[in-house]
Amino acid sequence: MDFKQYILPHIWNLKPYSSARDEFKGNEGIFLDANENPFGSATKEHWNRYPDPLQLEIKKELSVLKNISDENIFIGNGSDEAIDLLIRMTCKSGEHNIIICPPTYGMYEVSGNINAIDIKYVPLTLNYQLNIPEIIKAIDSKTRMLFICSPNNPTGNKINRKDIYTLLNTYQSGFVIVDEAYIDFSDEPSFIEELSSYPNLIILQTLSKAFGLASLRLGMAFAHKTLISILNKIKPPYNISGATQEQVKLALKNIDFVNKSISEIKIQKNKLISVLEELNSVEQIFPSDANFILVKFKKAQELFNYLISQKIIARNRSNVALCDNCIRITIGTAEENKALIHQIISFYQ
Ligand SMILES: Cc1ncc(COP(=O)(O)O)c(C=O)c1O
């Protein structure tokens, strides 16, 4: 792929900011280069030094975990940062467009709008799969990105793998983003293994879900090394805080916790589904490969308001296309799910 054709020229030619920590790498020495405080920090721990701008130690761990070279890994302040940077890297306002398939994760649209990029909407089919003929029809010479979310948020289902291959094989004049934020809860293999076959494929993952690190803000993009080097060029120099880097290094050694969480969440999901299935108020529970379920209720809006009044916060998706009367429920602990069920039953009594 001739990447230069699909990256905005001012980005391709950008001379990036050279930070103090880019110019000298190492921990030993007298650091008088970055206008830091030499006396330490106003906290117990010391955070007075700027962190590694390229998060190399984390990438080394991730490259083993994900079986991919560290040159193919970008780390963002959440995958939300990667979504925004990808759009800014490729799309010029008034000229290019992106394609998204609602109902899907809201930030593709918001990031497109922030950057004033044309958005083409190709809704999912009624069973929440990609509408391949319509997507292919929507692609034009100005389409720079196609966002696919699998497992999809808010519907929870995985997207048919063969449809993603169809798009990868059909659309090569721009980038296919496969957002795998919930892949750890799915039996589906990651598309990371396809990176060497499709240079225009970009995969997003996050530590916010199965790793339980939403507050630390760490998302990943896996892509061709040319794209990764451009993302590194346009990101803010120190986009991942030192505190996050320290904590994530520890977390990446504790995969046991992640695996236990995943299996417990799956157990709790199945239990919650089997209880909900017995309720008259539940009209449909959609198949889920994620750590949440989308449920169609009678009077969803009223139920949602009632749950809030009982301090149970779910996500009302009733006003989202194809999600009429649906509430998205994140799988909680056994106690939390029990409290939820109790309140749902009380509401309909
Ligand atoms: C599909 C999807 N992608 C990306 C994100 C953002 O994740 P992060 O916390 O890494 O920014 C979310 C968050 O809920 C999500 O649902």
The ligand as an SDF file (V2000), in Angstrom:
LIG
                    3D

 16 16  0  0  0  0  0  0  0  0999 V2000
  -16.0880   -0.1890   21.3910 C   0  0  0  0  0  0  0  0  0  0  0  0
  -15.2960    0.7220   22.2300 C   0  0  0  0  0  0  0  0  0  0  0  0
  -14.1520    1.2150   21.7470 N   0  0  0  0  0  0  0  0  0  0  0  0
  -13.3830    2.0390   22.4730 C   0  0  0  0  0  0  0  0  0  0  0  0
  -13.7630    2.4170   23.7510 C   0  0  0  0  0  0  0  0  0  0  0  0
  -12.8880    3.3830   24.4900 C   0  0  0  0  0  0  0  0  0  0  0  0
  -12.0420    2.7280   25.3130 O   0  0  0  0  0  0  0  0  0  0  0  0
  -10.9070    3.4880   26.1310 P   0  0  0  0  0  0  0  0  0  0  0  0
  -11.3230    3.4370   27.5470 O   0  0  0  0  0  0  0  0  0  0  0  0
   -9.6660    2.7110   25.8390 O   0  0  0  0  0  0  0  0  0  0  0  0
  -10.8240    4.9050   25.5840 O   0  0  0  0  0  0  0  0  0  0  0  0
  -14.9440    1.9340   24.2890 C   0  0  0  0  0  0  0  0  0  0  0  0
  -15.3540    2.3280   25.6370 C   0  0  0  0  0  0  0  0  0  0  0  0
  -16.3560    1.9930   26.1700 O   0  0  0  0  0  0  0  0  0  0  0  0
  -15.7290    1.0750   23.5130 C   0  0  0  0  0  0  0  0  0  0  0  0
  -16.8980    0.5870   23.9600 O   0  0  0  0  0  0  0  0  0  0  0  0
  1  2  1  0
  2  3  1  0
  2 15  2  0
  3  4  2  0
  4  5  1  0
  5  6  1  0
  5 12  2  0
  6  7  1  0
  7  8  1  0
  8  9  2  0
  8 10  1  0
  8 11  1  0
 12 13  1  0
 12 15  1  0
 13 14  2  0
 15 16  1  0
M  END
$$$$
